[in-house]
Amino acid sequence: MLDLRYVVENLEEVRAALARRGPTSKQSLDPIAALAPRRSVLMQRLQAVREEKNEANAAMAKLDKQSDEFKARRESLKRISDETKQLEAEERQVQVELEHALLMVPNLPAASVPDGKSEADNVEVRKHGEKPSFAFAPKDHVDLGMTLGIIDFDRGAKLSGARFSVLKGHGAHLERALLMLMLDLHTREHGYTEIWPPALVNDESLRGTGQLPKFAADLFRIAPDWQEGITTADKEPAPRRELYLIPTAEVPLTNLHRDEILDGDALPIKYTAYTPCFRSEAGSYGKDTRGLIRQHQFDKVELVRFERPATAEAALQELTGQAEAVLQLLGLHYRVVELCAGDLGNGAKRCYDIEVWLPGQNAYREISSCSWFGDFQARRARIRFRDKPGDKPQVVHTLNGSGLAIGRTLVAVLEQYQQADGSVRVPKALIPYMGGLELIK
């Protein structure tokens, strides 16, 4: 979240910055604009009443406790104390409302972010390689996977419903090979520490990275109702817990350091993790319903970094390059686009999308989103760093990006490496991970 004091003291400047995102983002400041003056009046009145209380206490100390004046002042002091308690309660309530309103305000775009209203205004930064050419009409991954017997959508739907799938045989092996290649690259070549985090997290973790409270509808919540009536071995009621399936490893990786002050000498801290990811895809019904592109459950390797503010924007370029390195190793054609202000994710300050070419769809599709959040997440999660003992702690900057979305990488491999007879060549870098297999047929 943003710094409340900065927002209140620079309301019009913040409003102008948010207007670059669009009218809804600009309007998210309205509750704060309404509450801030009220809090200011309460604080001023509270200060005055506290001063009056101190003066009354000092005057009473000089009076005879049996005197009529002492008794009169005691009644007056009781009135002042009651007003103080009421004002304190009102101030606490307004503060709670302000903090909740602030959680709904998106991040400010960096000055370098291009203007624009939607993805149509995103700016292409670079392309890598050439689009593969075919002497035949290329198929999409759905037809390829079903013909090869490596993807089963019908049984996925039977098990779990729409937007679930089953990978079989060489399909399952290819998914595993891709995640191993990605983790090996990021740990051995790029210096990331591998983490194996939980796939269930609490609501505080999701608030820390910005999914809650604004995007609750996108999450799979494990409600506590199922625990009703369950008792432990000693007949005590089971403790009630409310957890969520993670939408991305960004959530547990970033929250590893929630409520911590980091040693400045340890920065940058770089984590990578493979996890399954779970998204309800609220509001996306009718989009990308064919195949593996938009599933409720998918696999991803994530990259997360904690940086000093001075090095964070440069780190975004490095992180994006590290995600690109996976596609380069696999020999896949892709492009990089910078998101305009109107297409930025809620918490991002600046963002690059890596889009891989899918011949079967004749389109580029996002395979990684690499974002610099500034102190937006760290302020919510209370993650700070201190350069030297005794120094005032500073809010750290966070970054993350997919390195990569494994299912979409599998789609790109199938479509870019397909052959005329319906078989698929295995990229050279993957052959060792596939047990020497060179052709899926």
FENNOR-V807120 format. One record per residue. N is the residue number from 0. RES is the residue in one small letter. PSI is psi in whole degrees, -180 to 180 (NA if undefined). OMEGA is omega in degrees with one decimal (999 if undefined). D_FIRST is the distance of its C-alpha to the first C-alpha in Angstrom with 2 decimals. Layout:
n:N res:RES psi:PSI omega:OMEGA d_first:D_FIRST
n:N res:RES psi:PSI omega:OMEGA d_first:D_FIRST
//
This chain:
n:0 res:m psi:166 omega:179.0 d_first:0.00
n:1 res:l psi:165 omega:176.4 d_first:3.76
n:2 res:d psi:116 omega:-175.1 d_first:6.71
n:3 res:l psi:-44 omega:-179.2 d_first:8.40
n:4 res:r psi:-42 omega:179.1 d_first:11.72
n:5 res:y psi:-42 omega:-179.0 d_first:11.38
n:6 res:v psi:-47 omega:-177.0 d_first:10.48
n:7 res:v psi:-40 omega:-177.0 d_first:13.40
n:8 res:e psi:-16 omega:-177.7 d_first:15.71
n:9 res:n psi:46 omega:-170.2 d_first:15.27
n:10 res:l psi:-46 omega:-177.3 d_first:14.86
n:11 res:e psi:-35 omega:176.3 d_first:17.43
n:12 res:e psi:-43 omega:178.0 d_first:16.34
n:13 res:v psi:-40 omega:178.9 d_first:12.80
n:14 res:r psi:-41 omega:179.3 d_first:14.74
n:15 res:a psi:-38 omega:179.0 d_first:17.11
n:16 res:a psi:-42 omega:179.8 d_first:14.67
n:17 res:l psi:-27 omega:178.2 d_first:13.20
n:18 res:a psi:-25 omega:176.8 d_first:16.89
n:19 res:r psi:-28 omega:177.9 d_first:17.55
n:20 res:r psi:-30 omega:-177.7 d_first:15.79
n:21 res:g psi:168 omega:-174.7 d_first:17.99
n:22 res:p psi:-35 omega:-178.9 d_first:18.76
n:23 res:t psi:-43 omega:178.7 d_first:16.63
n:24 res:s psi:-41 omega:178.4 d_first:13.36
n:25 res:k psi:-41 omega:-178.2 d_first:14.89
n:26 res:q psi:-18 omega:179.4 d_first:15.87
n:27 res:s psi:-16 omega:178.3 d_first:12.48
n:28 res:l psi:-14 omega:-173.9 d_first:12.41
n:29 res:d psi:-45 omega:178.2 d_first:15.76
n:30 res:p psi:-37 omega:179.4 d_first:14.98
n:31 res:i psi:-41 omega:178.6 d_first:13.08
n:32 res:a psi:-32 omega:179.2 d_first:16.08
n:33 res:a psi:-37 omega:-175.1 d_first:18.39
n:34 res:l psi:-33 omega:-174.4 d_first:17.04
n:35 res:a psi:-46 omega:178.0 d_first:16.50
n:36 res:p psi:-37 omega:178.8 d_first:20.28
n:37 res:r psi:-43 omega:178.0 d_first:21.23
n:38 res:r psi:-40 omega:-179.3 d_first:19.34
n:39 res:s psi:-44 omega:178.5 d_first:20.99
n:40 res:v psi:-44 omega:179.6 d_first:24.38
n:41 res:l psi:-43 omega:-179.0 d_first:24.01
n:42 res:m psi:-40 omega:178.9 d_first:23.12
n:43 res:q psi:-44 omega:179.6 d_first:26.10
n:44 res:r psi:-39 omega:-179.9 d_first:28.40
n:45 res:l psi:-41 omega:178.5 d_first:27.39
n:46 res:q psi:-42 omega:-179.8 d_first:28.15
n:47 res:a psi:-42 omega:-179.2 d_first:31.45
n:48 res:v psi:-38 omega:178.1 d_first:32.45
n:49 res:r psi:-39 omega:177.0 d_first:31.76
n:50 res:e psi:-41 omega:178.1 d_first:33.94
n:51 res:e psi:-39 omega:179.6 d_first:36.57
n:52 res:k psi:-42 omega:178.9 d_first:36.51
n:53 res:n psi:-42 omega:179.8 d_first:37.05
n:54 res:e psi:-41 omega:179.3 d_first:39.91
n:55 res:a psi:-41 omega:178.0 d_first:41.46
n:56 res:n psi:-42 omega:-179.8 d_first:41.40
n:57 res:a psi:-40 omega:-179.7 d_first:43.02
n:58 res:a psi:-40 omega:-179.1 d_first:45.69
n:59 res:m psi:-32 omega:-178.6 d_first:46.51
n:60 res:a psi:-20 omega:-177.9 d_first:47.12
n:61 res:k psi:-5 omega:-174.8 d_first:50.06
n:62 res:l psi:155 omega:172.9 d_first:51.66
n:63 res:d psi:126 omega:-175.3 d_first:54.29
n:64 res:k psi:-16 omega:179.4 d_first:52.61
n:65 res:q psi:-4 omega:-175.9 d_first:55.63
n:66 res:s psi:156 omega:178.2 d_first:55.54
n:67 res:d psi:-36 omega:-179.1 d_first:54.70
n:68 res:e psi:-39 omega:178.1 d_first:52.19
n:69 res:f psi:-43 omega:-179.6 d_first:50.30
n:70 res:k psi:-38 omega:179.2 d_first:50.22
n:71 res:a psi:-43 omega:179.6 d_first:49.02
n:72 res:r psi:-32 omega:178.8 d_first:46.22
n:73 res:r psi:-40 omega:176.9 d_first:45.23
n:74 res:e psi:-39 omega:178.3 d_first:44.82
n:75 res:s psi:-40 omega:-179.7 d_first:42.80
n:76 res:l psi:-35 omega:177.2 d_first:40.58
n:77 res:k psi:-40 omega:177.7 d_first:40.04
n:78 res:r psi:-42 omega:179.9 d_first:38.91
n:79 res:i psi:-41 omega:179.9 d_first:36.49
n:80 res:s psi:-42 omega:179.1 d_first:35.13
n:81 res:d psi:-41 omega:179.1 d_first:34.67
n:82 res:e psi:-38 omega:178.8 d_first:32.81
n:83 res:t psi:-47 omega:179.7 d_first:30.58
n:84 res:k psi:-40 omega:-179.9 d_first:29.66
n:85 res:q psi:-44 omega:179.7 d_first:29.04
n:86 res:l psi:-40 omega:178.3 d_first:26.81
n:87 res:e psi:-41 omega:178.3 d_first:24.81
n:88 res:a psi:-43 omega:179.5 d_first:24.35
n:89 res:e psi:-40 omega:-179.9 d_first:23.32
n:90 res:e psi:-41 omega:178.2 d_first:20.78
n:91 res:r psi:-42 omega:-179.5 d_first:19.26
n:92 res:q psi:-44 omega:178.4 d_first:19.16
n:93 res:v psi:-38 omega:178.6 d_first:17.54
n:94 res:q psi:-43 omega:177.4 d_first:14.84
n:95 res:v psi:-45 omega:180.0 d_first:14.26
n:96 res:e psi:-39 omega:178.3 d_first:14.26
n:97 res:l psi:-45 omega:-178.4 d_first:11.81
n:98 res:e psi:-38 omega:177.1 d_first:9.22
n:99 res:h psi:-42 omega:178.6 d_first:10.15
n:100 res:a psi:-37 omega:-179.0 d_first:10.07
n:101 res:l psi:-32 omega:178.5 d_first:6.55
n:102 res:l psi:-20 omega:-178.4 d_first:5.84
n:103 res:m psi:-3 omega:-178.6 d_first:8.26
n:104 res:v psi:128 omega:179.6 d_first:7.15
n:105 res:p psi:172 omega:-179.9 d_first:7.32
n:106 res:n psi:159 omega:177.2 d_first:6.90
n:107 res:l psi:130 omega:177.5 d_first:9.79
n:108 res:p psi:144 omega:174.3 d_first:12.92
n:109 res:a psi:153 omega:-179.6 d_first:14.81
n:110 res:a psi:-29 omega:-177.4 d_first:17.98
n:111 res:s psi:-10 omega:-178.3 d_first:20.11
n:112 res:v psi:131 omega:-179.7 d_first:18.92
n:113 res:p psi:149 omega:176.1 d_first:21.91
n:114 res:d psi:156 omega:178.6 d_first:21.97
n:115 res:g psi:162 omega:-175.3 d_first:22.84
n:116 res:k psi:-27 omega:-174.0 d_first:22.41
n:117 res:s psi:-178 omega:-179.2 d_first:22.94
n:118 res:e psi:-20 omega:177.1 d_first:24.04
n:119 res:a psi:-20 omega:-178.0 d_first:27.36
n:120 res:d psi:4 omega:176.6 d_first:25.92
n:121 res:n psi:152 omega:-172.1 d_first:24.60
n:122 res:v psi:122 omega:176.0 d_first:26.54
n:123 res:e psi:125 omega:-177.0 d_first:28.85
n:124 res:v psi:-45 omega:-178.9 d_first:28.64
n:125 res:r psi:162 omega:172.5 d_first:31.47
n:126 res:k psi:154 omega:177.6 d_first:33.70
n:127 res:h psi:127 omega:177.1 d_first:35.34
n:128 res:g psi:-175 omega:-179.7 d_first:38.89
n:129 res:e psi:150 omega:174.6 d_first:40.93
n:130 res:k psi:134 omega:177.3 d_first:40.75
n:131 res:p psi:140 omega:178.2 d_first:43.28
n:132 res:s psi:147 omega:-176.5 d_first:46.43
n:133 res:f psi:145 omega:175.1 d_first:48.55
n:134 res:a psi:13 omega:-179.2 d_first:52.19
n:135 res:f psi:167 omega:178.4 d_first:51.29
n:136 res:a psi:113 omega:-176.9 d_first:48.75
n:137 res:p psi:143 omega:178.0 d_first:45.75
n:138 res:k psi:161 omega:172.7 d_first:44.58
n:139 res:d psi:170 omega:-173.1 d_first:41.06
n:140 res:h psi:-26 omega:179.3 d_first:39.86
n:141 res:v psi:-52 omega:179.0 d_first:40.67
n:142 res:d psi:-43 omega:179.7 d_first:44.34
n:143 res:l psi:-50 omega:-176.0 d_first:44.50
n:144 res:g psi:-39 omega:-179.3 d_first:42.93
n:145 res:m psi:-39 omega:179.5 d_first:45.07
n:146 res:t psi:-39 omega:179.4 d_first:48.23
n:147 res:l psi:-12 omega:-179.8 d_first:47.67
n:148 res:g psi:28 omega:-177.6 d_first:46.97
n:149 res:i psi:-9 omega:176.3 d_first:43.71
n:150 res:i psi:132 omega:-179.2 d_first:41.25
n:151 res:d psi:101 omega:-179.1 d_first:41.99
n:152 res:f psi:-36 omega:-177.6 d_first:39.94
n:153 res:d psi:-45 omega:-179.4 d_first:42.38
n:154 res:r psi:-30 omega:173.4 d_first:42.27
n:155 res:g psi:-43 omega:178.2 d_first:38.47
n:156 res:a psi:-37 omega:178.5 d_first:38.48
n:157 res:k psi:-39 omega:-178.3 d_first:41.19
n:158 res:l psi:-41 omega:-167.1 d_first:39.17
n:159 res:s psi:-11 omega:-178.9 d_first:35.76
n:160 res:g psi:-170 omega:-177.9 d_first:35.86
n:161 res:a psi:150 omega:176.9 d_first:34.72
n:162 res:r psi:30 omega:167.7 d_first:32.50
n:163 res:f psi:151 omega:-178.2 d_first:33.70
n:164 res:s psi:167 omega:176.9 d_first:36.29
n:165 res:v psi:129 omega:172.7 d_first:38.56
n:166 res:l psi:138 omega:-175.3 d_first:39.32
n:167 res:k psi:149 omega:171.2 d_first:42.89
n:168 res:g psi:-122 omega:-178.9 d_first:45.04
n:169 res:h psi:-23 omega:176.0 d_first:44.22
n:170 res:g psi:-46 omega:177.4 d_first:41.04
n:171 res:a psi:-40 omega:179.6 d_first:39.68
n:172 res:h psi:-39 omega:179.8 d_first:41.01
n:173 res:l psi:-41 omega:177.3 d_first:39.33
n:174 res:e psi:-46 omega:-179.8 d_first:35.90
n:175 res:r psi:-40 omega:179.5 d_first:36.49
n:176 res:a psi:-41 omega:-179.5 d_first:37.86
n:177 res:l psi:-44 omega:-178.4 d_first:34.85
n:178 res:l psi:-35 omega:178.5 d_first:32.35
n:179 res:m psi:-42 omega:177.8 d_first:34.69
n:180 res:l psi:-45 omega:-178.9 d_first:35.07
n:181 res:m psi:-48 omega:-179.2 d_first:31.33
n:182 res:l psi:-40 omega:178.0 d_first:30.73
n:183 res:d psi:-43 omega:-179.4 d_first:33.82
n:184 res:l psi:-47 omega:-174.6 d_first:32.73
n:185 res:h psi:-31 omega:179.6 d_first:29.23
n:186 res:t psi:-42 omega:-174.4 d_first:30.53
n:187 res:r psi:-37 omega:-175.0 d_first:33.84
n:188 res:e psi:-33 omega:-171.6 d_first:33.15
n:189 res:h psi:-4 omega:172.0 d_first:29.46
n:190 res:g psi:23 omega:178.1 d_first:29.00
n:191 res:y psi:146 omega:174.4 d_first:26.43
n:192 res:t psi:126 omega:-178.6 d_first:26.89
n:193 res:e psi:136 omega:178.5 d_first:27.52
n:194 res:i psi:144 omega:173.1 d_first:25.82
n:195 res:w psi:90 omega:-171.3 d_first:27.11
n:196 res:p psi:169 omega:173.7 d_first:24.29
n:197 res:p psi:153 omega:175.4 d_first:24.56
n:198 res:a psi:-4 omega:174.6 d_first:24.19
n:199 res:l psi:133 omega:-179.1 d_first:23.09
n:200 res:v psi:162 omega:179.2 d_first:19.84
n:201 res:n psi:172 omega:-175.9 d_first:18.56
n:202 res:d psi:-29 omega:179.1 d_first:15.81
n:203 res:e psi:-37 omega:177.8 d_first:13.76
n:204 res:s psi:-41 omega:-178.9 d_first:13.83
n:205 res:l psi:-28 omega:172.1 d_first:12.72
n:206 res:r psi:-38 omega:-177.6 d_first:9.69
n:207 res:g psi:-38 omega:-179.1 d_first:8.93
n:208 res:t psi:-4 omega:170.3 d_first:9.33
n:209 res:g psi:1 omega:178.0 d_first:7.95
n:210 res:q psi:-33 omega:175.7 d_first:11.50
n:211 res:l psi:146 omega:4.9 d_first:11.41
n:212 res:p psi:-7 omega:-167.4 d_first:11.75
n:213 res:k psi:-34 omega:-171.8 d_first:11.83
n:214 res:f psi:37 omega:-179.1 d_first:14.26
n:215 res:a psi:-33 omega:-177.0 d_first:16.47
n:216 res:a psi:-18 omega:-179.2 d_first:19.52
n:217 res:d psi:-5 omega:-172.7 d_first:19.26
n:218 res:l psi:155 omega:169.2 d_first:19.70
n:219 res:f psi:113 omega:-176.4 d_first:22.97
n:220 res:r psi:131 omega:174.6 d_first:22.81
n:221 res:i psi:94 omega:-173.4 d_first:25.54
n:222 res:a psi:152 omega:-178.0 d_first:26.32
n:223 res:p psi:-6 omega:-173.9 d_first:28.08
n:224 res:d psi:-31 omega:-177.3 d_first:30.99
n:225 res:w psi:-16 omega:-177.4 d_first:33.11
n:226 res:q psi:-6 omega:-179.2 d_first:33.47
n:227 res:e psi:129 omega:176.2 d_first:35.35
n:228 res:g psi:-8 omega:179.5 d_first:38.82
n:229 res:i psi:136 omega:177.8 d_first:38.24
n:230 res:t psi:158 omega:177.3 d_first:39.51
n:231 res:t psi:180 omega:-177.3 d_first:39.53
n:232 res:a psi:-30 omega:-179.6 d_first:42.81
n:233 res:d psi:22 omega:174.0 d_first:43.46
n:234 res:k psi:7 omega:176.5 d_first:43.08
n:235 res:e psi:148 omega:177.3 d_first:39.84
n:236 res:p psi:140 omega:178.6 d_first:37.21
n:237 res:a psi:141 omega:178.5 d_first:34.75
n:238 res:p psi:138 omega:-179.7 d_first:31.26
n:239 res:r psi:130 omega:178.7 d_first:28.90
n:240 res:r psi:142 omega:175.9 d_first:25.97
n:241 res:e psi:118 omega:-177.6 d_first:23.40
n:242 res:l psi:166 omega:179.7 d_first:22.22
n:243 res:y psi:144 omega:170.4 d_first:21.01
n:244 res:l psi:137 omega:-174.3 d_first:22.53
n:245 res:i psi:137 omega:174.4 d_first:20.19
n:246 res:p psi:-16 omega:-178.6 d_first:19.43
n:247 res:t psi:154 omega:177.9 d_first:19.30
n:248 res:a psi:-12 omega:174.2 d_first:19.83
n:249 res:e psi:-37 omega:-175.3 d_first:16.41
n:250 res:v psi:-59 omega:179.8 d_first:15.29
n:251 res:p psi:-35 omega:-178.0 d_first:17.93
n:252 res:l psi:-45 omega:179.6 d_first:18.12
n:253 res:t psi:-40 omega:-175.9 d_first:14.54
n:254 res:n psi:-2 omega:172.2 d_first:14.75
n:255 res:l psi:-32 omega:-176.2 d_first:18.10
n:256 res:h psi:21 omega:175.9 d_first:16.59
n:257 res:r psi:138 omega:178.7 d_first:14.11
n:258 res:d psi:31 omega:179.4 d_first:14.89
n:259 res:e psi:154 omega:169.9 d_first:17.01
n:260 res:i psi:115 omega:-175.3 d_first:17.92
n:261 res:l psi:154 omega:174.1 d_first:19.42
n:262 res:d psi:122 omega:-178.5 d_first:22.57
n:263 res:g psi:-31 omega:179.7 d_first:22.06
n:264 res:d psi:-20 omega:-179.2 d_first:25.44
n:265 res:a psi:-14 omega:-178.8 d_first:24.27
n:266 res:l psi:146 omega:-2.3 d_first:21.77
n:267 res:p psi:148 omega:171.8 d_first:21.45
n:268 res:i psi:130 omega:-174.3 d_first:21.23
n:269 res:k psi:122 omega:179.8 d_first:22.02
n:270 res:y psi:147 omega:170.0 d_first:22.32
n:271 res:t psi:150 omega:179.6 d_first:23.96
n:272 res:a psi:143 omega:165.6 d_first:24.84
n:273 res:y psi:134 omega:171.8 d_first:26.83
n:274 res:t psi:155 omega:161.3 d_first:25.85
n:275 res:p psi:151 omega:-179.7 d_first:26.75
n:276 res:c psi:146 omega:-173.6 d_first:23.88
n:277 res:f psi:123 omega:-179.6 d_first:23.91
n:278 res:r psi:135 omega:-179.8 d_first:22.57
n:279 res:s psi:-17 omega:-179.2 d_first:23.92
n:280 res:e psi:43 omega:177.7 d_first:23.50
n:281 res:a psi:134 omega:178.5 d_first:22.98
n:282 res:g psi:1 omega:-177.7 d_first:23.92
n:283 res:s psi:13 omega:-177.2 d_first:25.68
n:284 res:y psi:134 omega:-176.9 d_first:29.11
n:285 res:g psi:-10 omega:-179.5 d_first:31.86
n:286 res:k psi:131 omega:173.2 d_first:29.98
n:287 res:d psi:43 omega:-177.3 d_first:31.30
n:288 res:t psi:-14 omega:-177.8 d_first:33.29
n:289 res:r psi:124 omega:170.6 d_first:35.97
n:290 res:g psi:-153 omega:-169.8 d_first:35.78
n:291 res:l psi:1 omega:-171.5 d_first:33.13
n:292 res:i psi:-43 omega:-176.8 d_first:30.51
n:293 res:r psi:88 omega:-177.3 d_first:28.30
n:294 res:q psi:158 omega:175.2 d_first:29.00
n:295 res:h psi:-28 omega:175.9 d_first:27.46
n:296 res:q psi:130 omega:178.6 d_first:28.05
n:297 res:f psi:165 omega:-178.8 d_first:28.09
n:298 res:d psi:147 omega:-179.1 d_first:28.08
n:299 res:k psi:146 omega:167.5 d_first:25.81
n:300 res:v psi:126 omega:-174.1 d_first:25.59
n:301 res:e psi:149 omega:174.1 d_first:22.09
n:302 res:l psi:129 omega:178.9 d_first:21.19
n:303 res:v psi:136 omega:-179.2 d_first:18.20
n:304 res:r psi:144 omega:171.1 d_first:17.91
n:305 res:f psi:123 omega:-171.6 d_first:16.38
n:306 res:e psi:157 omega:166.6 d_first:17.17
n:307 res:r psi:149 omega:178.2 d_first:17.49
n:308 res:p psi:-36 omega:-175.4 d_first:15.65
n:309 res:a psi:-24 omega:-175.6 d_first:19.21
n:310 res:t psi:-3 omega:-168.8 d_first:20.18
n:311 res:a psi:-44 omega:-176.8 d_first:17.20
n:312 res:e psi:-37 omega:175.2 d_first:18.20
n:313 res:a psi:-34 omega:178.7 d_first:21.76
n:314 res:a psi:-29 omega:177.2 d_first:20.80
n:315 res:l psi:-40 omega:178.4 d_first:19.54
n:316 res:q psi:-41 omega:-179.2 d_first:23.13
n:317 res:e psi:-44 omega:-179.8 d_first:24.60
n:318 res:l psi:-43 omega:178.6 d_first:22.61
n:319 res:t psi:-42 omega:177.7 d_first:23.61
n:320 res:g psi:-34 omega:179.4 d_first:27.16
n:321 res:q psi:-36 omega:174.9 d_first:27.20
n:322 res:a psi:-41 omega:177.3 d_first:26.36
n:323 res:e psi:-33 omega:-176.2 d_first:29.03
n:324 res:a psi:-30 omega:177.8 d_first:31.49
n:325 res:v psi:-47 omega:-179.3 d_first:31.85
n:326 res:l psi:-37 omega:178.3 d_first:33.05
n:327 res:q psi:-40 omega:179.2 d_first:35.29
n:328 res:l psi:-34 omega:-179.6 d_first:36.82
n:329 res:l psi:-6 omega:179.7 d_first:37.59
n:330 res:g psi:34 omega:-178.4 d_first:39.03
n:331 res:l psi:137 omega:177.7 d_first:36.87
n:332 res:h psi:136 omega:-179.4 d_first:36.43
n:333 res:y psi:173 omega:172.0 d_first:32.87
n:334 res:r psi:162 omega:177.1 d_first:30.86
n:335 res:v psi:131 omega:176.3 d_first:27.44
n:336 res:v psi:144 omega:172.8 d_first:25.53
n:337 res:e psi:132 omega:-177.6 d_first:22.54
n:338 res:l psi:137 omega:175.3 d_first:20.29
n:339 res:c psi:169 omega:-175.2 d_first:20.28
n:340 res:a psi:-37 omega:-177.5 d_first:17.36
n:341 res:g psi:-11 omega:-178.2 d_first:18.39
n:342 res:d psi:2 omega:-179.6 d_first:18.46
n:343 res:l psi:143 omega:171.0 d_first:15.21
n:344 res:g psi:159 omega:-172.9 d_first:13.32
n:345 res:n psi:-42 omega:-175.0 d_first:10.13
n:346 res:g psi:-9 omega:-173.1 d_first:7.98
n:347 res:a psi:142 omega:173.8 d_first:10.79
n:348 res:k psi:-33 omega:175.8 d_first:11.47
n:349 res:r psi:147 omega:-173.2 d_first:15.12
n:350 res:c psi:140 omega:170.9 d_first:17.18
n:351 res:y psi:134 omega:170.7 d_first:20.85
n:352 res:d psi:134 omega:172.0 d_first:22.62
n:353 res:i psi:125 omega:-176.1 d_first:25.89
n:354 res:e psi:122 omega:-178.5 d_first:28.40
n:355 res:v psi:148 omega:-178.9 d_first:31.63
n:356 res:w psi:129 omega:177.8 d_first:34.86
n:357 res:l psi:101 omega:-176.9 d_first:36.40
n:358 res:p psi:-36 omega:-178.7 d_first:40.04
n:359 res:g psi:-23 omega:177.9 d_first:40.62
n:360 res:q psi:-7 omega:-177.3 d_first:38.03
n:361 res:n psi:46 omega:-175.5 d_first:38.81
n:362 res:a psi:156 omega:169.4 d_first:35.10
n:363 res:y psi:138 omega:177.5 d_first:32.18
n:364 res:r psi:141 omega:-178.8 d_first:29.58
n:365 res:e psi:133 omega:177.0 d_first:26.16
n:366 res:i psi:-13 omega:176.4 d_first:26.57
n:367 res:s psi:141 omega:174.0 d_first:23.46
n:368 res:s psi:117 omega:-174.8 d_first:20.07
n:369 res:c psi:117 omega:-169.9 d_first:18.89
n:370 res:s psi:143 omega:169.1 d_first:15.34
n:371 res:w psi:123 omega:-174.9 d_first:13.65
n:372 res:f psi:-2 omega:-172.5 d_first:9.86
n:373 res:g psi:-139 omega:179.3 d_first:9.90
n:374 res:d psi:13 omega:-174.3 d_first:7.74
n:375 res:f psi:-50 omega:179.2 d_first:4.60
n:376 res:q psi:-43 omega:-175.4 d_first:6.35
n:377 res:a psi:-32 omega:177.4 d_first:8.17
n:378 res:r psi:-40 omega:177.6 d_first:6.02
n:379 res:r psi:-41 omega:-175.6 d_first:5.54
n:380 res:a psi:-1 omega:177.7 d_first:9.16
n:381 res:r psi:54 omega:177.8 d_first:10.35
n:382 res:i psi:118 omega:-177.9 d_first:12.24
n:383 res:r psi:173 omega:175.3 d_first:14.05
n:384 res:f psi:157 omega:179.3 d_first:17.41
n:385 res:r psi:125 omega:-177.8 d_first:20.43
n:386 res:d psi:-45 omega:-178.6 d_first:23.10
n:387 res:k psi:153 omega:176.4 d_first:25.92
n:388 res:p psi:132 omega:-179.8 d_first:26.74
n:389 res:g psi:-17 omega:177.7 d_first:26.05
n:390 res:d psi:152 omega:175.7 d_first:23.47
n:391 res:k psi:130 omega:179.6 d_first:20.24
n:392 res:p psi:145 omega:176.5 d_first:17.49
n:393 res:q psi:152 omega:177.8 d_first:15.01
n:394 res:v psi:130 omega:-178.6 d_first:11.65
n:395 res:v psi:161 omega:172.9 d_first:12.86
n:396 res:h psi:143 omega:179.7 d_first:12.09
n:397 res:t psi:151 omega:175.6 d_first:12.42
n:398 res:l psi:154 omega:170.3 d_first:14.62
n:399 res:n psi:164 omega:177.2 d_first:16.51
n:400 res:g psi:155 omega:176.0 d_first:19.32
n:401 res:s psi:137 omega:-178.5 d_first:22.23
n:402 res:g psi:40 omega:21.4 d_first:25.29
n:403 res:l psi:-176 omega:167.9 d_first:26.57
n:404 res:a psi:115 omega:-168.6 d_first:26.60
n:405 res:i psi:-44 omega:-179.5 d_first:30.03
n:406 res:g psi:-42 omega:179.3 d_first:31.40
n:407 res:r psi:-30 omega:174.4 d_first:30.82
n:408 res:t psi:-41 omega:176.4 d_first:32.41
n:409 res:l psi:-42 omega:177.2 d_first:35.33
n:410 res:v psi:-46 omega:-178.6 d_first:35.63
n:411 res:a psi:-39 omega:177.8 d_first:35.79
n:412 res:v psi:-48 omega:-179.9 d_first:38.41
n:413 res:l psi:-45 omega:-173.9 d_first:40.55
n:414 res:e psi:-38 omega:-178.4 d_first:40.48
n:415 res:q psi:-23 omega:-177.7 d_first:40.88
n:416 res:y psi:14 omega:-179.3 d_first:43.48
n:417 res:q psi:151 omega:179.9 d_first:45.53
n:418 res:q psi:167 omega:-175.9 d_first:49.31
n:419 res:a psi:-31 omega:-177.8 d_first:51.91
n:420 res:d psi:7 omega:178.3 d_first:53.22
n:421 res:g psi:-5 omega:176.2 d_first:49.84
n:422 res:s psi:171 omega:-179.3 d_first:49.26
n:423 res:v psi:126 omega:175.0 d_first:46.24
n:424 res:r psi:142 omega:176.9 d_first:46.53
n:425 res:v psi:126 omega:177.4 d_first:44.32
n:426 res:p psi:144 omega:-174.4 d_first:42.49
n:427 res:k psi:-42 omega:-176.9 d_first:44.19
n:428 res:a psi:-22 omega:-177.4 d_first:41.21
n:429 res:l psi:-17 omega:-174.3 d_first:41.01
n:430 res:i psi:-45 omega:177.9 d_first:44.74
n:431 res:p psi:-34 omega:179.4 d_first:44.65
n:432 res:y psi:-18 omega:179.6 d_first:41.87
n:433 res:m psi:19 omega:177.6 d_first:44.00
n:434 res:g psi:29 omega:178.5 d_first:47.05
n:435 res:g psi:-3 omega:179.9 d_first:48.81
n:436 res:l psi:130 omega:-178.5 d_first:48.53
n:437 res:e psi:-20 omega:-176.1 d_first:48.77
n:438 res:l psi:128 omega:174.8 d_first:49.14
n:439 res:i psi:119 omega:-176.9 d_first:47.75
n:440 res:k psi:NA omega:999 d_first:50.51
//
